[in-house]
């Protein structure tokens, strides 16, 4: 499982604007800023993953549709009747 910092790095490399990390506090004071940052990174990363998956599905569907169109084009432009006369 990826850490929040690894997720933030992936997001940054992919061009997603990420918030600055919350400062690390070692004196026992309120860690909620760090928790909020981690939740925000997790939410951004979940959206990023969902967008990538949706894009991949769209590309696969487009490739499938294009392949079907090419097959249909081949059937209409090339006779499958072996007794048919060539047009050449």
FIVO-18501 format. One record per residue: residue number from 1; x, y, z of N, C-alpha, C in turn. Coordinates in steps of 0.001 Angstrom, whole numbers, always signed. Layout:
! residues N
<NUM <X Y Z> <X Y Z> <X Y Z>>
...
//
This chain:
! residues 88
<1 <+843 -1178 +0> <+0 +0 +0> <+887 +1240 +0>>
<2 <+479 +2205 -767> <+1270 +3432 -883> <+1056 +4343 +323>>
<3 <+2114 +5036 +696> <+1987 +6036 +1750> <+1403 +7314 +1147>>
<4 <+981 +8204 +1994> <+443 +9486 +1516> <+1503 +10273 +762>>
<5 <+2748 +10177 +1195> <+3823 +10895 +507> <+4087 +10301 -871>>
<6 <+3995 +8974 -995> <+4154 +8346 -2307> <+3009 +8740 -3235>>
<7 <+1793 +8772 -2687> <+639 +9186 -3481> <+800 +10632 -3929>>
<8 <+1248 +11490 -3014> <+1457 +12896 -3350> <+2504 +13038 -4449>>
<9 <+3547 +12224 -4390> <+4595 +12266 -5410> <+4032 +11850 -6770>>
<10 <+3243 +10797 -6806> <+2629 +10347 -8059> <+1716 +11433 -8615>>
<11 <+908 +12021 -7750> <+4 +13091 -8181> <+790 +14272 -8750>>
<12 <+1847 +14663 -8057> <+2646 +15806 -8506> <+3288 +15522 -9859>>
<13 <+3814 +14297 -10045> <+4446 +13949 -11320> <+3437 +13896 -12461>>
<14 <+2173 +13648 -12137> <+1152 +13591 -13183> <+505 +14955 -13425>>
<15 <+971 +15961 -12721> <+486 +17308 -12972> <-665 +17758 -12091>>
<16 <-1021 +16968 -11103> <-2103 +17340 -10190> <-1531 +18273 -9123>>
<17 <-2227 +19386 -8885> <-1792 +20316 -7842> <-2111 +19697 -6484>>
<18 <-1099 +19593 -5660> <-1300 +19005 -4338> <-1037 +20057 -3270>>
<19 <-1711 +19919 -2138> <-1463 +20868 -1045> <-113 +20576 -401>>
<20 <+449 +21586 +205> <+1714 +21403 +919> <+1468 +20495 +2117>>
<21 <+2415 +19621 +2416> <+2221 +18735 +3569> <+2162 +19519 +4868>>
<22 <+1383 +18996 +5777> <+1279 +19623 +7100> <+2596 +19400 +7836>>
<23 <+2991 +20347 +8638> <+4246 +20162 +9387> <+4114 +19012 +10383>>
<24 <+5217 +18295 +10565> <+5232 +17197 +11528> <+5429 +17784 +12911>>
<25 <+4535 +17418 +13811> <+4568 +17961 +15168> <+4894 +16822 +16126>>
<26 <+5983 +16968 +16868> <+6417 +15907 +17770> <+6135 +16230 +19236>>
<27 <+5485 +17344 +19509> <+5282 +17727 +20912> <+3938 +17263 +21466>>
<28 <+3218 +16431 +20728> <+1953 +15910 +21229> <+782 +16844 +21006>>
<29 <+988 +17948 +20300> <-127 +18860 +20041> <-1024 +18277 +18953>>
<30 <-2005 +19019 +18533> <-3055 +18572 +17629> <-2500 +18053 +16302>>
<31 <-2626 +16749 +16049> <-2135 +16183 +14792> <-3183 +16250 +13668>>
<32 <-4281 +16958 +13904> <-5383 +16949 +12937> <-4994 +17572 +11595>>
<33 <-4067 +18516 +11555> <-3632 +19108 +10284> <-2981 +18049 +9414>>
<34 <-2192 +17212 +10015> <-1550 +16130 +9278> <-2591 +15117 +8797>>
<35 <-3554 +14820 +9645> <-4628 +13891 +9264> <-5450 +14450 +8107>>
<36 <-5747 +15741 +8164> <-6510 +16378 +7081> <-5739 +16328 +5770>>
<37 <-4432 +16590 +5838> <-3605 +16535 +4631> <-3615 +15126 +4041>>
<38 <-3465 +14109 +4894> <-3473 +12731 +4412> <-4819 +12373 +3781>>
<39 <-5910 +12798 +4401> <-7237 +12535 +3821> <-7395 +13239 +2480>>
<40 <-6905 +14468 +2398> <-6997 +15208 +1138> <-6183 +14526 +40>>
<41 <-4990 +14075 +376> <-4156 +13347 -593> <-4853 +12055 -999>>
<42 <-5408 +11330 -33> <-6124 +10091 -350> <-7295 +10355 -1289>>
<43 <-8036 +11434 -1055> <-9166 +11775 -1923> <-8699 +12173 -3322>>
<44 <-7651 +12972 -3398> <-7107 +13353 -4699> <-6614 +12132 -5462>>
<45 <-5959 +11219 -4743> <-5421 +10027 -5390> <-6544 +9109 -5874>>
<46 <-7594 +8981 -5083> <-8736 +8155 -5498> <-9355 +8723 -6777>>
<47 <-9479 +10038 -6850> <-9999 +10668 -8066> <-9082 +10452 -9248>>
<48 <-7788 +10543 -9010> <-6796 +10340 -10071> <-6884 +8914 -10611>>
<49 <-6967 +7952 -9720> <-7053 +6552 -10131> <-8346 +6310 -10906>>
<50 <-9439 +6894 -10446> <-10721 +6727 -11139> <-10666 +7343 -12540>>
<51 <-10042 +8515 -12672> <-9924 +9147 -13993> <-9075 +8302 -14936>>
<52 <-7990 +7738 -14409> <-7136 +6879 -15249> <-7889 +5636 -15697>>
<53 <-8650 +5044 -14785> <-9416 +3848 -15139> <-10472 +4182 -16184>>
<54 <-11155 +5302 -16006> <-12178 +5704 -16975> <-11556 +5971 -18347>>
<55 <-10397 +6613 -18362> <-9714 +6877 -19626> <-9315 +5573 -20310>>
<56 <-8818 +4621 -19541> <-8434 +3330 -20108> <-9649 +2603 -20694>>
<57 <-10761 +2667 -19996> <-11979 +2034 -20507> <-12448 +2698 -21797>>
<58 <-12388 +4027 -21842> <-12768 +4745 -23069> <-11864 +4352 -24225>>
<59 <-10561 +4295 -23968> <-9622 +3928 -25027> <-9858 +2507 -25511>>
<60 <-10149 +1598 -24594> <-10425 +215 -24994> <-11695 +144 -25829>>
<61 <-12725 +874 -25430> <-13968 +891 -26194> <-13754 +1504 -27574>>
<62 <-12981 +2581 -27647> <-12686 +3195 -28942> <-11923 +2236 -29843>>
<63 <-10961 +1521 -29285> <-10192 +557 -30076> <-11092 -573 -30568>>
<64 <-11996 -1028 -29715> <-12923 -2086 -30095> <-13852 -1610 -31218>>
<65 <-14394 -416 -31068> <-15278 +149 -32087> <-14536 +325 -33414>>
<66 <-13319 +818 -33360> <-12518 +1000 -34573> <-12240 -335 -35259>>
<67 <-11945 -1354 -34466> <-11702 -2684 -35040> <-12969 -3209 -35723>>
<68 <-14121 -2995 -35098> <-15381 -3428 -35711> <-15652 -2669 -37000>>
<69 <-15365 -1376 -37019> <-15565 -590 -38232> <-14626 -1049 -39344>>
<70 <-13393 -1359 -38996> <-12452 -1849 -40003> <-12911 -3181 -40589>>
<71 <-13408 -4062 -39722> <-13904 -5350 -40205> <-15097 -5142 -41131>>
<72 <-16001 -4261 -40751> <-17169 -3978 -41585> <-16732 -3382 -42918>>
<73 <-15737 -2516 -42895> <-15223 -1916 -44122> <-14601 -2970 -45032>>
<74 <-13859 -3896 -44440> <-13257 -4964 -45236> <-14335 -5829 -45892>>
<75 <-15392 -6102 -45167> <-16471 -6926 -45724> <-17180 -6224 -46871>>
<76 <-17306 -4914 -46789> <-18021 -4191 -47846> <-17138 -3863 -49039>>
<77 <-15830 -3772 -48838> <-14946 -3410 -49951> <-14279 -4609 -50607>>
<78 <-14315 -5755 -49969> <-13705 -6954 -50535> <-14762 -8045 -50630>>
<79 <-14978 -8510 -51826> <-15971 -9544 -52036> <-15524 -10840 -51386>>
<80 <-16452 -11494 -50754> <-16132 -12790 -50158> <-16636 -13919 -51055>>
<81 <-17223 -13550 -52200> <-17699 -14533 -53178> <-16526 -14951 -54054>>
<82 <-16091 -16212 -53978> <-14916 -16617 -54763> <-15184 -16607 -56269>>
<83 <-16448 -16644 -56696> <-16780 -16647 -58121> <-16981 -15251 -58684>>
<84 <-16887 -14232 -57809> <-17113 -12869 -58264> <-15968 -12410 -59151>>
<85 <-16308 -11577 -60127> <-15301 -11043 -61031> <-14529 -9929 -60347>>
<86 <-13238 -9886 -60606> <-12436 -8772 -60110> <-12785 -7517 -60860>>
<87 <-12761 -6389 -60168> <-13043 -5125 -60801> <-11815 -4545 -61468>>
<88 <-10658 -5137 -61262> <-9406 -4602 -61819> <-9294 -4841 -63288>>
//
